[in-house]
Amino acid sequence: MSSVFVIALITAIIAGYIYLNVTDEIPRISALGIATLCFVLDLILAPWPVQLIVLTLVLTVPNKLLASTSDKF
């Protein structure tokens, strides 16, 4: 695993923690922006098995969510 991937992942986790625990608006928006940027960077730098798992989740989970909501109507 690339060290840049691990650093971006840790930064995203810390930014997410800050986002959830800070009440001021400016630090929250900054933490959300940093977490989003790190998440995109992690998707680019991730090893191919991780990218395959994310792709599988993206392709299967929305179909299951749509099926469960259409059953309610």
All heavy atoms as a GROMACS GRO file, in nm:
protein
  555
    1MET      N    1   0.084  -0.118   0.000
    1MET     CA    2   0.000   0.000   0.000
    1MET      C    3   0.089   0.124   0.000
    1MET      O    4   0.190   0.129   0.068
    1MET     CB    5  -0.090  -0.001   0.123
    1MET     CG    6  -0.230   0.034   0.093
    1MET     SD    7  -0.343   0.042   0.233
    1MET     CE    8  -0.319  -0.109   0.319
    2SER      N    9   0.049   0.221  -0.073
    2SER     CA   10   0.124   0.345  -0.083
    2SER      C   11   0.114   0.425   0.047
    2SER      O   12   0.008   0.430   0.111
    2SER     CB   13   0.070   0.428  -0.199
    2SER     OG   14   0.128   0.555  -0.201
    3SER      N   15   0.224   0.488   0.084
    3SER     CA   16   0.221   0.568   0.206
    3SER      C   17   0.133   0.692   0.189
    3SER      O   18   0.072   0.739   0.286
    3SER     CB   19   0.363   0.609   0.246
    3SER     OG   20   0.421   0.687   0.146
    4VAL      N   21   0.123   0.742   0.066
    4VAL     CA   22   0.035   0.857   0.040
    4VAL      C   23  -0.111   0.818   0.063
    4VAL      O   24  -0.190   0.895   0.117
    4VAL     CB   25   0.057   0.910  -0.104
    4VAL    CG1   26  -0.038   1.023  -0.135
    4VAL    CG2   27   0.201   0.953  -0.123
    5PHE      N   28  -0.146   0.695   0.024
    5PHE     CA   29  -0.283   0.646   0.047
    5PHE      C   30  -0.314   0.641   0.196
    5PHE      O   31  -0.421   0.685   0.239
    5PHE     CB   32  -0.298   0.506  -0.016
    5PHE     CG   33  -0.427   0.438   0.018
    5PHE    CD1   34  -0.546   0.478  -0.041
    5PHE    CD2   35  -0.431   0.335   0.110
    5PHE    CE1   36  -0.664   0.416  -0.011
    5PHE    CE2   37  -0.550   0.272   0.141
    5PHE     CZ   38  -0.667   0.313   0.080
    6VAL      N   39  -0.223   0.590   0.275
    6VAL     CA   40  -0.245   0.578   0.419
    6VAL      C   41  -0.253   0.717   0.484
    6VAL      O   42  -0.339   0.741   0.569
    6VAL     CB   43  -0.133   0.493   0.483
    6VAL    CG1   44  -0.148   0.491   0.634
    6VAL    CG2   45  -0.135   0.353   0.427
    7ILE      N   46  -0.167   0.809   0.443
    7ILE     CA   47  -0.170   0.945   0.498
    7ILE      C   48  -0.302   1.014   0.464
    7ILE      O   49  -0.364   1.078   0.550
    7ILE     CB   50  -0.048   1.026   0.447
    7ILE    CG1   51   0.080   0.970   0.508
    7ILE    CG2   52  -0.065   1.174   0.480
    7ILE    CD1   53   0.206   1.027   0.447
    8ALA      N   54  -0.347   1.000   0.339
    8ALA     CA   55  -0.474   1.062   0.300
    8ALA      C   56  -0.592   0.997   0.373
    8ALA      O   57  -0.687   1.066   0.411
    8ALA     CB   58  -0.493   1.050   0.149
    9LEU      N   59  -0.585   0.867   0.396
    9LEU     CA   60  -0.691   0.799   0.469
    9LEU      C   61  -0.699   0.846   0.614
    9LEU      O   62  -0.807   0.876   0.666
    9LEU     CB   63  -0.670   0.648   0.464
    9LEU     CG   64  -0.774   0.561   0.533
    9LEU    CD1   65  -0.909   0.577   0.464
    9LEU    CD2   66  -0.731   0.417   0.532
   10ILE      N   67  -0.585   0.857   0.679
   10ILE     CA   68  -0.581   0.905   0.817
   10ILE      C   69  -0.629   1.050   0.825
   10ILE      O   70  -0.704   1.088   0.916
   10ILE     CB   71  -0.440   0.888   0.876
   10ILE    CG1   72  -0.410   0.738   0.893
   10ILE    CG2   73  -0.427   0.960   1.009
   10ILE    CD1   74  -0.266   0.708   0.928
   11THR      N   75  -0.588   1.131   0.729
   11THR     CA   76  -0.632   1.271   0.725
   11THR      C   77  -0.783   1.280   0.707
   11THR      O   78  -0.850   1.362   0.772
   11THR     CB   79  -0.561   1.346   0.612
   11THR    OG1   80  -0.420   1.334   0.629
   11THR    CG2   81  -0.598   1.493   0.611
   12ALA      N   82  -0.839   1.195   0.621
   12ALA     CA   83  -0.984   1.195   0.600
   12ALA      C   84  -1.058   1.153   0.727
   12ALA      O   85  -1.162   1.211   0.760
   12ALA     CB   86  -1.021   1.103   0.485
   13ILE      N   87  -1.005   1.055   0.797
   13ILE     CA   88  -1.069   1.010   0.922
   13ILE      C   89  -1.065   1.120   1.027
   13ILE      O   90  -1.165   1.147   1.095
   13ILE     CB   91  -1.003   0.880   0.972
   13ILE    CG1   92  -1.036   0.765   0.876
   13ILE    CG2   93  -1.047   0.847   1.114
   13ILE    CD1   94  -0.957   0.640   0.902
   14ILE      N   95  -0.951   1.187   1.040
   14ILE     CA   96  -0.939   1.297   1.138
   14ILE      C   97  -1.032   1.412   1.100
   14ILE      O   98  -1.099   1.470   1.186
   14ILE     CB   99  -0.793   1.343   1.149
   14ILE    CG1  100  -0.708   1.233   1.214
   14ILE    CG2  101  -0.782   1.473   1.228
   14ILE    CD1  102  -0.559   1.259   1.209
   15ALA      N  103  -1.038   1.446   0.971
   15ALA     CA  104  -1.127   1.554   0.926
   15ALA      C  105  -1.273   1.518   0.950
   15ALA      O  106  -1.353   1.604   0.989
   15ALA     CB  107  -1.103   1.585   0.779
   16GLY      N  108  -1.309   1.392   0.930
   16GLY     CA  109  -1.446   1.348   0.959
   16GLY      C  110  -1.478   1.358   1.106
   16GLY      O  111  -1.588   1.399   1.144
   17TYR      N  112  -1.383   1.323   1.191
   17TYR     CA  113  -1.402   1.335   1.335
   17TYR      C  114  -1.420   1.481   1.376
   17TYR      O  115  -1.508   1.514   1.455
   17TYR     CB  116  -1.283   1.274   1.408
   17TYR     CG  117  -1.290   1.287   1.558
   17TYR    CD1  118  -1.372   1.203   1.632
   17TYR    CD2  119  -1.218   1.384   1.625
   17TYR    CE1  120  -1.381   1.214   1.769
   17TYR    CE2  121  -1.226   1.397   1.762
   17TYR     CZ  122  -1.307   1.312   1.834
   17TYR     OH  123  -1.316   1.325   1.970
   18ILE      N  124  -1.338   1.569   1.318
   18ILE     CA  125  -1.350   1.712   1.347
   18ILE      C  126  -1.486   1.764   1.300
   18ILE      O  127  -1.553   1.840   1.370
   18ILE     CB  128  -1.234   1.791   1.282
   18ILE    CG1  129  -1.103   1.758   1.354
   18ILE    CG2  130  -1.261   1.940   1.285
   18ILE    CD1  131  -0.980   1.814   1.285
   19TYR      N  132  -1.528   1.720   1.181
   19TYR     CA  133  -1.658   1.763   1.128
   19TYR      C  134  -1.772   1.725   1.222
   19TYR      O  135  -1.865   1.802   1.243
   19TYR     CB  136  -1.681   1.702   0.990
   19TYR     CG  137  -1.817   1.728   0.934
   19TYR    CD1  138  -1.850   1.853   0.880
   19TYR    CD2  139  -1.916   1.631   0.935
   19TYR    CE1  140  -1.975   1.879   0.830
   19TYR    CE2  141  -2.042   1.657   0.886
   19TYR     CZ  142  -2.070   1.780   0.833
   19TYR     OH  143  -2.196   1.807   0.783
   20LEU      N  144  -1.765   1.606   1.278
   20LEU     CA  145  -1.874   1.560   1.364
   20LEU      C  146  -1.872   1.624   1.503
   20LEU      O  147  -1.977   1.632   1.568
   20LEU     CB  148  -1.866   1.408   1.379
   20LEU     CG  149  -1.897   1.329   1.252
   20LEU    CD1  150  -1.873   1.181   1.276
   20LEU    CD2  151  -2.039   1.354   1.206
   21ASN      N  152  -1.756   1.672   1.550
   21ASN     CA  153  -1.747   1.720   1.688
   21ASN      C  154  -1.731   1.870   1.704
   21ASN      O  155  -1.727   1.917   1.817
   21ASN     CB  156  -1.631   1.648   1.758
   21ASN     CG  157  -1.661   1.501   1.776
   21ASN    OD1  158  -1.772   1.465   1.810
   21ASN    ND2  159  -1.563   1.418   1.753
   22VAL      N  160  -1.722   1.945   1.597
   22VAL     CA  161  -1.708   2.091   1.607
   22VAL      C  162  -1.843   2.155   1.578
   22VAL      O  163  -1.916   2.111   1.489
   22VAL     CB  164  -1.601   2.140   1.507
   22VAL    CG1  165  -1.596   2.291   1.501
   22VAL    CG2  166  -1.466   2.086   1.544
   23THR      N  167  -1.876   2.260   1.653
   23THR     CA  168  -2.006   2.324   1.633
   23THR      C  169  -1.997   2.451   1.548
   23THR      O  170  -2.099   2.496   1.497
   23THR     CB  171  -2.068   2.361   1.769
   23THR    OG1  172  -1.979   2.443   1.841
   23THR    CG2  173  -2.097   2.235   1.848
   24ASP      N  174  -1.878   2.510   1.534
   24ASP     CA  175  -1.864   2.631   1.453
   24ASP      C  176  -1.876   2.595   1.305
   24ASP      O  177  -1.840   2.486   1.261
   24ASP     CB  178  -1.730   2.698   1.479
   24ASP     CG  179  -1.718   2.747   1.622
   24ASP    OD1  180  -1.823   2.777   1.682
   24ASP    OD2  181  -1.604   2.756   1.672
   25GLU      N  182  -1.924   2.692   1.228
   25GLU     CA  183  -1.956   2.664   1.088
   25GLU      C  184  -1.831   2.656   0.999
   25GLU      O  185  -1.820   2.564   0.917
   25GLU     CB  186  -2.050   2.771   1.034
   25GLU     CG  187  -2.099   2.743   0.896
   25GLU     CD  188  -2.202   2.843   0.850
   25GLU    OE1  189  -2.250   2.923   0.932
   25GLU    OE2  190  -2.233   2.841   0.730
   26ILE      N  191  -1.739   2.749   1.012
   26ILE     CA  192  -1.622   2.754   0.924
   26ILE      C  193  -1.534   2.630   0.941
   26ILE      O  194  -1.495   2.568   0.841
   26ILE     CB  195  -1.542   2.884   0.945
   26ILE    CG1  196  -1.629   3.006   0.912
   26ILE    CG2  197  -1.416   2.884   0.863
   26ILE    CD1  198  -1.676   3.013   0.769
   27PRO      N  199  -1.500   2.589   1.063
   27PRO     CA  200  -1.420   2.466   1.075
   27PRO      C  201  -1.492   2.341   1.024
   27PRO      O  202  -1.431   2.251   0.970
   27PRO     CB  203  -1.393   2.455   1.225
   27PRO     CG  204  -1.409   2.590   1.279
   27PRO     CD  205  -1.512   2.656   1.193
   28ARG      N  206  -1.624   2.340   1.040
   28ARG     CA  207  -1.700   2.224   0.989
   28ARG      C  208  -1.695   2.217   0.838
   28ARG      O  209  -1.676   2.109   0.781
   28ARG     CB  210  -1.847   2.237   1.031
   28ARG     CG  211  -1.881   2.158   1.153
   28ARG     CD  212  -2.029   2.166   1.176
   28ARG     NE  213  -2.090   2.052   1.113
   28ARG     CZ  214  -2.176   1.973   1.174
   28ARG    NH1  215  -2.211   1.998   1.296
   28ARG    NH2  216  -2.227   1.871   1.111
   29ILE      N  217  -1.712   2.330   0.771
   29ILE     CA  218  -1.708   2.332   0.625
   29ILE      C  219  -1.568   2.297   0.577
   29ILE      O  220  -1.551   2.222   0.480
   29ILE     CB  221  -1.754   2.469   0.572
   29ILE    CG1  222  -1.903   2.488   0.601
   29ILE    CG2  223  -1.727   2.481   0.422
   29ILE    CD1  224  -1.954   2.626   0.569
   30SER      N  225  -1.467   2.349   0.643
   30SER     CA  226  -1.328   2.317   0.606
   30SER      C  227  -1.299   2.168   0.625
   30SER      O  228  -1.238   2.105   0.539
   30SER     CB  229  -1.230   2.398   0.690
   30SER     OG  230  -1.250   2.536   0.671
   31ALA      N  231  -1.343   2.112   0.736
   31ALA     CA  232  -1.320   1.969   0.762
   31ALA      C  233  -1.393   1.883   0.659
   31ALA      O  234  -1.340   1.782   0.613
   31ALA     CB  235  -1.364   1.934   0.902
   32LEU      N  236  -1.514   1.923   0.622
   32LEU     CA  237  -1.589   1.848   0.521
   32LEU      C  238  -1.519   1.854   0.385
   32LEU      O  239  -1.512   1.753   0.315
   32LEU     CB  240  -1.731   1.902   0.510
   32LEU     CG  241  -1.824   1.829   0.414
   32LEU    CD1  242  -1.842   1.684   0.458
   32LEU    CD2  243  -1.957   1.900   0.406
   33GLY      N  244  -1.467   1.971   0.350
   33GLY     CA  245  -1.394   1.984   0.224
   33GLY      C  246  -1.267   1.899   0.223
   33GLY      O  247  -1.237   1.832   0.123
   34ILE      N  248  -1.195   1.899   0.333
   34ILE     CA  249  -1.073   1.819   0.342
   34ILE      C  250  -1.106   1.670   0.336
   34ILE      O  251  -1.039   1.593   0.267
   34ILE     CB  252  -0.996   1.853   0.471
   34ILE    CG1  253  -0.938   1.994   0.460
   34ILE    CG2  254  -0.885   1.753   0.498
   34ILE    CD1  255  -0.880   2.047   0.589
   35ALA      N  256  -1.211   1.628   0.407
   35ALA     CA  257  -1.250   1.488   0.405
   35ALA      C  258  -1.292   1.444   0.265
   35ALA      O  259  -1.257   1.335   0.220
   35ALA     CB  260  -1.362   1.463   0.505
   36THR      N  261  -1.366   1.529   0.195
   36THR     CA  262  -1.408   1.497   0.059
   36THR      C  263  -1.289   1.486  -0.035
   36THR      O  264  -1.280   1.393  -0.115
   36THR     CB  265  -1.507   1.603   0.008
   36THR    OG1  266  -1.616   1.614   0.099
   36THR    CG2  267  -1.558   1.569  -0.130
   37LEU      N  268  -1.198   1.581  -0.026
   37LEU     CA  269  -1.079   1.580  -0.110
   37LEU      C  270  -0.994   1.456  -0.082
   37LEU      O  271  -0.948   1.389  -0.176
   37LEU     CB  272  -0.997   1.706  -0.086
   37LEU     CG  273  -0.871   1.722  -0.169
   37LEU    CD1  274  -0.906   1.740  -0.316
   37LEU    CD2  275  -0.791   1.839  -0.120
   38CYS      N  276  -0.976   1.421   0.044
   38CYS     CA  277  -0.898   1.302   0.079
   38CYS      C  278  -0.968   1.175   0.034
   38CYS      O  279  -0.902   1.079  -0.007
   38CYS     CB  280  -0.871   1.298   0.229
   38CYS     SG  281  -0.753   1.421   0.283
   39PHE      N  282  -1.102   1.172   0.041
   39PHE     CA  283  -1.175   1.054  -0.004
   39PHE      C  284  -1.155   1.032  -0.153
   39PHE      O  285  -1.131   0.919  -0.197
   39PHE     CB  286  -1.323   1.071   0.029
   39PHE     CG  287  -1.406   0.953  -0.014
   39PHE    CD1  288  -1.397   0.833   0.054
   39PHE    CD2  289  -1.492   0.963  -0.121
   39PHE    CE1  290  -1.472   0.723   0.016
   39PHE    CE2  291  -1.567   0.854  -0.161
   39PHE     CZ  292  -1.558   0.735  -0.093
   40VAL      N  293  -1.162   1.138  -0.232
   40VAL     CA  294  -1.140   1.126  -0.376
   40VAL      C  295  -0.996   1.084  -0.403
   40VAL      O  296  -0.970   0.996  -0.487
   40VAL     CB  297  -1.174   1.259  -0.447
   40VAL    CG1  298  -1.131   1.257  -0.592
   40VAL    CG2  299  -1.323   1.287  -0.436
   41LEU      N  300  -0.902   1.142  -0.332
   41LEU     CA  301  -0.761   1.104  -0.347
   41LEU      C  302  -0.740   0.958  -0.310
   41LEU      O  303  -0.666   0.886  -0.377
   41LEU     CB  304  -0.673   1.196  -0.262
   41LEU     CG  305  -0.523   1.177  -0.273
   41LEU    CD1  306  -0.475   1.208  -0.414
   41LEU    CD2  307  -0.452   1.264  -0.172
   42ASP      N  308  -0.806   0.913  -0.204
   42ASP     CA  309  -0.795   0.773  -0.164
   42ASP      C  310  -0.852   0.679  -0.270
   42ASP      O  311  -0.799   0.570  -0.292
   42ASP     CB  312  -0.865   0.748  -0.031
   42ASP     CG  313  -0.780   0.791   0.087
   42ASP    OD1  314  -0.657   0.800   0.071
   42ASP    OD2  315  -0.837   0.814   0.195
   43LEU      N  316  -0.961   0.719  -0.334
   43LEU     CA  317  -1.016   0.635  -0.440
   43LEU      C  318  -0.921   0.624  -0.558
   43LEU      O  319  -0.913   0.520  -0.623
   43LEU     CB  320  -1.151   0.690  -0.487
   43LEU     CG  321  -1.268   0.667  -0.393
   43LEU    CD1  322  -1.393   0.730  -0.451
   43LEU    CD2  323  -1.290   0.520  -0.370
   44ILE      N  324  -0.847   0.729  -0.586
   44ILE     CA  325  -0.751   0.726  -0.696
   44ILE      C  326  -0.629   0.644  -0.660
   44ILE      O  327  -0.578   0.566  -0.741
   44ILE     CB  328  -0.712   0.870  -0.735
   44ILE    CG1  329  -0.832   0.944  -0.793
   44ILE    CG2  330  -0.596   0.870  -0.834
   44ILE    CD1  331  -0.811   1.092  -0.810
   45LEU      N  332  -0.579   0.659  -0.538
   45LEU     CA  333  -0.455   0.594  -0.497
   45LEU      C  334  -0.475   0.455  -0.438
   45LEU      O  335  -0.376   0.386  -0.410
   45LEU     CB  336  -0.384   0.682  -0.393
   45LEU     CG  337  -0.337   0.817  -0.442
   45LEU    CD1  338  -0.282   0.897  -0.325
   45LEU    CD2  339  -0.233   0.802  -0.550
   46ALA      N  340  -0.597   0.412  -0.419
   46ALA     CA  341  -0.623   0.285  -0.354
   46ALA      C  342  -0.572   0.168  -0.438
   46ALA      O  343  -0.572   0.175  -0.561
   46ALA     CB  344  -0.773   0.268  -0.330
   47PRO      N  345  -0.530   0.061  -0.371
   47PRO     CA  346  -0.492  -0.059  -0.446
   47PRO      C  347  -0.613  -0.114  -0.521
   47PRO      O  348  -0.728  -0.092  -0.483
   47PRO     CB  349  -0.447  -0.156  -0.337
   47PRO     CG  350  -0.431  -0.077  -0.214
   47PRO     CD  351  -0.510   0.048  -0.229
   48TRP      N  352  -0.588  -0.190  -0.628
   48TRP     CA  353  -0.698  -0.233  -0.712
   48TRP      C  354  -0.800  -0.321  -0.641
   48TRP      O  355  -0.919  -0.312  -0.675
   48TRP     CB  356  -0.647  -0.299  -0.840
   48TRP     CG  357  -0.584  -0.433  -0.822
   48TRP    CD1  358  -0.452  -0.460  -0.805
   48TRP    CD2  359  -0.651  -0.559  -0.819
   48TRP    NE1  360  -0.433  -0.594  -0.790
   48TRP    CE2  361  -0.552  -0.658  -0.800
   48TRP    CE3  362  -0.784  -0.598  -0.831
   48TRP    CZ2  363  -0.584  -0.792  -0.790
   48TRP    CZ3  364  -0.814  -0.733  -0.822
   48TRP    CH2  365  -0.715  -0.829  -0.803
   49PRO      N  366  -0.765  -0.404  -0.540
   49PRO     CA  367  -0.873  -0.478  -0.472
   49PRO      C  368  -0.971  -0.386  -0.398
   49PRO      O  369  -1.092  -0.411  -0.397
   49PRO     CB  370  -0.798  -0.568  -0.374
   49PRO     CG  371  -0.662  -0.583  -0.430
   49PRO     CD  372  -0.633  -0.454  -0.497
   50VAL      N  373  -0.919  -0.279  -0.341
   50VAL     CA  374  -1.006  -0.182  -0.271
   50VAL      C  375  -1.095  -0.111  -0.373
   50VAL      O  376  -1.216  -0.092  -0.350
   50VAL     CB  377  -0.922  -0.081  -0.191
   50VAL    CG1  378  -1.009   0.026  -0.130
   50VAL    CG2  379  -0.841  -0.154  -0.084
   51GLN      N  380  -1.040  -0.073  -0.487
   51GLN     CA  381  -1.118  -0.009  -0.591
   51GLN      C  382  -1.227  -0.103  -0.644
   51GLN      O  383  -1.339  -0.061  -0.671
   51GLN     CB  384  -1.029   0.037  -0.706
   51GLN     CG  385  -0.939   0.152  -0.670
   51GLN     CD  386  -0.850   0.194  -0.784
   51GLN    OE1  387  -0.838   0.126  -0.885
   51GLN    NE2  388  -0.785   0.308  -0.768
   52LEU      N  389  -1.195  -0.231  -0.654
   52LEU     CA  390  -1.293  -0.330  -0.700
   52LEU      C  391  -1.407  -0.345  -0.600
   52LEU      O  392  -1.524  -0.354  -0.638
   52LEU     CB  393  -1.224  -0.464  -0.724
   52LEU     CG  394  -1.309  -0.574  -0.784
   52LEU    CD1  395  -1.353  -0.535  -0.925
   52LEU    CD2  396  -1.230  -0.703  -0.788
   53ILE      N  397  -1.376  -0.344  -0.471
   53ILE     CA  398  -1.478  -0.353  -0.367
   53ILE      C  399  -1.569  -0.230  -0.371
   53ILE      O  400  -1.692  -0.243  -0.364
   53ILE     CB  401  -1.414  -0.370  -0.229
   53ILE    CG1  402  -1.350  -0.508  -0.217
   53ILE    CG2  403  -1.516  -0.349  -0.117
   53ILE    CD1  404  -1.264  -0.526  -0.095
   54VAL      N  405  -1.510  -0.112  -0.385
   54VAL     CA  406  -1.590   0.012  -0.391
   54VAL      C  407  -1.680   0.009  -0.515
   54VAL      O  408  -1.799   0.044  -0.508
   54VAL     CB  409  -1.499   0.135  -0.390
   54VAL    CG1  410  -1.576   0.261  -0.422
   54VAL    CG2  411  -1.429   0.148  -0.256
   55LEU      N  412  -1.626  -0.034  -0.628
   55LEU     CA  413  -1.705  -0.042  -0.750
   55LEU      C  414  -1.820  -0.140  -0.736
   55LEU      O  415  -1.934  -0.112  -0.777
   55LEU     CB  416  -1.617  -0.082  -0.868
   55LEU     CG  417  -1.686  -0.098  -1.003
   55LEU    CD1  418  -1.742   0.035  -1.049
   55LEU    CD2  419  -1.590  -0.155  -1.105
   56THR      N  420  -1.796  -0.253  -0.673
   56THR     CA  421  -1.900  -0.352  -0.651
   56THR      C  422  -2.010  -0.295  -0.560
   56THR      O  423  -2.129  -0.314  -0.586
   56THR     CB  424  -1.841  -0.480  -0.588
   56THR    OG1  425  -1.736  -0.527  -0.672
   56THR    CG2  426  -1.946  -0.586  -0.572
   57LEU      N  427  -1.970  -0.226  -0.455
   57LEU     CA  428  -2.069  -0.166  -0.366
   57LEU      C  429  -2.152  -0.060  -0.437
   57LEU      O  430  -2.274  -0.050  -0.417
   57LEU     CB  431  -2.001  -0.105  -0.244
   57LEU     CG  432  -1.945  -0.204  -0.143
   57LEU    CD1  433  -1.865  -0.131  -0.035
   57LEU    CD2  434  -2.056  -0.285  -0.081
   58VAL      N  435  -2.087   0.021  -0.520
   58VAL     CA  436  -2.158   0.128  -0.591
   58VAL      C  437  -2.258   0.068  -0.690
   58VAL      O  438  -2.367   0.122  -0.710
   58VAL     CB  439  -2.057   0.220  -0.664
   58VAL    CG1  440  -2.124   0.309  -0.766
   58VAL    CG2  441  -1.983   0.304  -0.562
   59LEU      N  442  -2.224  -0.045  -0.750
   59LEU     CA  443  -2.314  -0.104  -0.848
   59LEU      C  444  -2.426  -0.187  -0.786
   59LEU      O  445  -2.532  -0.201  -0.846
   59LEU     CB  446  -2.234  -0.192  -0.945
   59LEU     CG  447  -2.137  -0.117  -1.036
   59LEU    CD1  448  -2.057  -0.215  -1.120
   59LEU    CD2  449  -2.211  -0.019  -1.125
   60THR      N  450  -2.406  -0.241  -0.666
   60THR     CA  451  -2.508  -0.330  -0.609
   60THR      C  452  -2.598  -0.262  -0.505
   60THR      O  453  -2.717  -0.290  -0.501
   60THR     CB  454  -2.442  -0.453  -0.544
   60THR    OG1  455  -2.351  -0.410  -0.444
   60THR    CG2  456  -2.372  -0.537  -0.647
   61VAL      N  457  -2.544  -0.176  -0.422
   61VAL     CA  458  -2.622  -0.118  -0.313
   61VAL      C  459  -2.737  -0.030  -0.364
   61VAL      O  460  -2.848  -0.043  -0.313
   61VAL     CB  461  -2.530  -0.041  -0.215
   61VAL    CG1  462  -2.610   0.040  -0.116
   61VAL    CG2  463  -2.438  -0.138  -0.144
   62PRO      N  464  -2.717   0.057  -0.464
   62PRO     CA  465  -2.832   0.137  -0.509
   62PRO      C  466  -2.947   0.051  -0.563
   62PRO      O  467  -3.063   0.085  -0.543
   62PRO     CB  468  -2.774   0.225  -0.619
   62PRO     CG  469  -2.631   0.237  -0.586
   62PRO     CD  470  -2.594   0.104  -0.526
   63ASN      N  471  -2.915  -0.061  -0.628
   63ASN     CA  472  -3.022  -0.148  -0.678
   63ASN      C  473  -3.102  -0.208  -0.563
   63ASN      O  474  -3.224  -0.219  -0.571
   63ASN     CB  475  -2.962  -0.260  -0.764
   63ASN     CG  476  -2.901  -0.206  -0.892
   63ASN    OD1  477  -2.941  -0.101  -0.939
   63ASN    ND2  478  -2.806  -0.278  -0.947
   64LYS      N  479  -3.036  -0.246  -0.457
   64LYS     CA  480  -3.106  -0.300  -0.341
   64LYS      C  481  -3.189  -0.193  -0.271
   64LYS      O  482  -3.299  -0.219  -0.223
   64LYS     CB  483  -3.007  -0.364  -0.245
   64LYS     CG  484  -2.944  -0.490  -0.299
   64LYS     CD  485  -2.849  -0.550  -0.201
   64LYS     CE  486  -2.788  -0.676  -0.261
   64LYS     NZ  487  -2.696  -0.740  -0.170
   65LEU      N  488  -3.136  -0.069  -0.265
   65LEU     CA  489  -3.213   0.040  -0.203
   65LEU      C  490  -3.336   0.074  -0.285
   65LEU      O  491  -3.443   0.100  -0.230
   65LEU     CB  492  -3.124   0.162  -0.186
   65LEU     CG  493  -3.015   0.153  -0.080
   65LEU    CD1  494  -2.929   0.278  -0.085
   65LEU    CD2  495  -3.074   0.135   0.056
   66LEU      N  496  -3.322   0.075  -0.418
   66LEU     CA  497  -3.436   0.103  -0.503
   66LEU      C  498  -3.540  -0.007  -0.492
   66LEU      O  499  -3.660   0.021  -0.494
   66LEU     CB  500  -3.392   0.121  -0.649
   66LEU     CG  501  -3.314   0.249  -0.679
   66LEU    CD1  502  -3.265   0.246  -0.823
   66LEU    CD2  503  -3.402   0.370  -0.657
   67ALA      N  504  -3.497  -0.130  -0.482
   67ALA     CA  505  -3.591  -0.241  -0.470
   67ALA      C  506  -3.667  -0.236  -0.339
   67ALA      O  507  -3.788  -0.261  -0.335
   67ALA     CB  508  -3.518  -0.373  -0.483
   68SER      N  509  -3.600  -0.198  -0.231
   68SER     CA  510  -3.668  -0.192  -0.102
   68SER      C  511  -3.765  -0.073  -0.094
   68SER      O  512  -3.867  -0.082  -0.028
   68SER     CB  513  -3.566  -0.184   0.012
   68SER     OG  514  -3.495  -0.063   0.007
   69THR      N  515  -3.736   0.036  -0.160
   69THR     CA  516  -3.828   0.150  -0.157
   69THR      C  517  -3.946   0.128  -0.251
   69THR      O  518  -4.055   0.178  -0.224
   69THR     CB  519  -3.757   0.281  -0.194
   69THR    OG1  520  -3.697   0.267  -0.322
   69THR    CG2  521  -3.654   0.318  -0.091
   70SER      N  522  -3.928   0.055  -0.358
   70SER     CA  523  -4.041   0.030  -0.450
   70SER      C  524  -4.139  -0.069  -0.389
   70SER      O  525  -4.256  -0.071  -0.426
   70SER     CB  526  -3.990  -0.020  -0.585
   70SER     OG  527  -3.929  -0.146  -0.570
   71ASP      N  528  -4.094  -0.154  -0.296
   71ASP     CA  529  -4.184  -0.247  -0.229
   71ASP      C  530  -4.281  -0.175  -0.137
   71ASP      O  531  -4.392  -0.223  -0.111
   71ASP     CB  532  -4.106  -0.350  -0.148
   71ASP     CG  533  -4.025  -0.444  -0.236
   71ASP    OD1  534  -4.060  -0.455  -0.356
   71ASP    OD2  535  -3.928  -0.504  -0.186
   72LYS      N  536  -4.243  -0.058  -0.086
   72LYS     CA  537  -4.329   0.016   0.007
   72LYS      C  538  -4.446   0.082  -0.063
   72LYS      O  539  -4.547   0.111  -0.002
   72LYS     CB  540  -4.245   0.122   0.080
   72LYS     CG  541  -4.142   0.062   0.172
   72LYS     CD  542  -4.062   0.169   0.239
   72LYS     CE  543  -3.955   0.106   0.326
   72LYS     NZ  544  -3.870   0.206   0.390
   73PHE      N  545  -4.433   0.108  -0.192
   73PHE     CA  546  -4.541   0.177  -0.263
   73PHE      C  547  -4.631   0.079  -0.322
   73PHE      O  548  -4.688   0.015  -0.361
   73PHE     CB  549  -4.484   0.268  -0.373
   73PHE     CG  550  -4.401   0.378  -0.318
   73PHE    CD1  551  -4.266   0.385  -0.340
   73PHE    CD2  552  -4.458   0.479  -0.242
   73PHE    CE1  553  -4.189   0.487  -0.290
   73PHE    CE2  554  -4.383   0.582  -0.191
   73PHE     CZ  555  -4.249   0.585  -0.216
   0.00000   0.00000   0.00000
